[in-house]
Amino acid sequence: MENKKYVIGADIGGTTVKLGLFEKDGTLLEKWEIPTVIEGDGTAVLRDIAAEIQKCREKHNIPADGILGVGAGIPGPVTADGVV
């Protein structure tokens, strides 16, 4: 039997990061937000998102391979080397 698969969406803003847990068909299961920590040129943002994804996985008993992917929307231009 195939395990259920999920995706995570993250909308990274200047004051908050909005997150959503979705079934792979796009059905929204949960949404929440955390503050965007901008100190240190935003170096904590990805760490904070990863911690939130881990909490979400634990809350919903989702194994690591149950997450198909994470999509992120980030404001501002992205340089050729991937810096926003």
QUIJO-V980804 format. One record per backbone hydrogen bond with DSSP energy under -0.5 kcal/mol. CO is the residue of the C=O (numbers start at 0). NH is the residue of the N-H. If there is no record, write none. Layout:
CO_NH / CO_NH
//
This chain:
4_23 / 5_67 / 5_68 / 6_21 / 7_70 / 8_19 / 9_11 / 9_72 / 10_12 / 10_17 / 11_74 / 14_35 / 15_12 / 15_17 / 16_33 / 17_10 / 18_31 / 19_8 / 19_21 / 20_28 / 20_29 / 21_6 / 22_25 / 26_22 / 29_20 / 31_18 / 33_16 / 34_36 / 35_37 / 37_40 / 37_41 / 38_41 / 38_43 / 39_42 / 41_44 / 43_47 / 44_48 / 45_49 / 46_50 / 47_51 / 48_52 / 49_53 / 50_54 / 51_55 / 52_56 / 53_57 / 54_58 / 55_59 / 56_60 / 56_61 / 57_60 / 60_62 / 62_65 / 63_66 / 65_5 / 65_67 / 68_7 / 70_9 / 71_73 / 72_11 / 78_81 / 82_78
//
